[in-house]
Amino acid sequence: MNVLLIDAENLNGESFVFEAYRHVERAYGPVQMCAAFGAKLHLQYLDKADRLLGISRIETEFAIKNRADQALIRHAKALTNQPQKPKLIAIASGDKDFLDTALWLRHRGVATACLARANIMTKLAVSCYDSCYPMDQRRMAMPSPQHRTIAILDCLHELHAGETIELNEAVRRLRKWRIAAKGTAGINALTEVMDEFDVFEDQGRQWLRLKATTTSQRPGGRKDQGNHFRRCIDR
């Protein structure tokens, strides 16, 4: 089981949260549990990410130092007592308060990853976590072609429910989440994954839909590795 725990008082920007989630999926496989900790004031910035990713939001008291950190640490340690211990616990925070927790988890056989904004990630993280992923909004990497269909369906979750989306609106959202390059427009944003999607015209406008059979739906495809798509559909 791969777990992503977000310190919402340290990292709550939509693009950073989505990139952290996407990186865990790229590097380790589907995320089975995702939770964010923080005061209501900070958790409210995760509304859109919650709708796309299904984040459990755990509210802590406002203006009480380290309350969110303590809640995240307790949650991480409690997970190791479950019958099925997590394979990975990724912590989305650059806060040094989690360094001891990362070492504690590693000593118990749980892999750890630190995901944080590059400018606030503590230098000590490299020696405490199994892997570190600094994020820079100016040069956030777009998913590689083999992962792009997965990322597109994460973003345009209506497609997996059998709905259609106007092409211009789809491209606008893909650019926002840095899945499509900023300068792309129309069908050019989907050039590398057109085997998975159909573009058609209706009433003078172009629309996008998912083809009947895609890589994610074939036996052995990513859908067989977890319930992430079902979670998107249910939401």
Buried (B, 14 or more C-beta within 10 A) or exposed (E): BBBBBBBBBBBBBBBBBBBBBBBBBBBBBBBBBBBBBBBEEBBEBBEEBBEBBBBEBBBBEEEEEEBBBBBBBEBBBEBBEEEEBBBBBBBBBBBEBBBEBBBBBBEEEBBBBBBBBEEEBBEEBEEBBBBBBBBEEEEBEBBEEEBBBBBBBBBBBBBBEEEBBEBBEBBEBBBBBBBBEEEBEEBEBBEEBEEBBEBEEEEEEBBBBBEEEBBBBEEEBBBEEBEBBEBBBEE
